[in-house]
Amino acid sequence: MFNALVKINCFAKNQLLKRVAANLLEKFYCCEINCTEIDKSVLFAHHARGCTIVAAKICEEVVIYQNVTIGSNMKYNKNTKEWEQVGNPIIGKNVIVADGAKILGPITIGDNSVIAAGSIVTKNIPSNSMAYGVNKFKPKDDNYDLIFNSNMIHFEKIIKANKKLISNYEMKKIVKQTEHLLD
């Protein structure tokens, strides 16, 4: 249902259908998707839950995770009586936008970049970069795909890794308790 609503919301010619789809996306998925241009290949992980996506353009093969905000950071200058920083972001090709990232203003995120979880980006990010923190970025390591790859890990491997983490955590608790008793 989510993908059908996104398709109608973003690409339908009928404005009434678009409005209905937008309302249903907000009601069922707590997300808003309103872009001047968006490519049909854009993927929304976790049904875009909690996302507000208001972009100038989102290019091909972009993946956007949950709780992401893409929008404006306009400000009104009371002296000049003019709005400044008008416009929304452009997200280049093959960009990954991780959980909780914020991309704000009339900026461009370069092709093949990754916006790390929780990042706040209000400045242009060059292609092939990894953005993190607040307006920080570094070159992306070409040997790795971060967060997403079409050859995704099998769920059982994640469960196995989680069980190992839990076992190590429990063992550390037992060791601490034993050390405490020996003191």
Buried (B, 14 or more C-beta within 10 A) or exposed (E): EBEEBBEBBBEBEEEEEBEBBBEBBBEEBBBBBBBEEBBEEBBBBBBBBBBBBBBBBBBEBBBBBBBBBBBBBBEEEEEEEEEEBEBBBBBBBBBBBBBBBBBBBBBBBBBBBBBBBBBBBBEBBBBBBBBBEEBBBEEBEEEEBBBBEEEEEEEEEEEEEEEEEEEEEEEEEEEEEEEEEEE
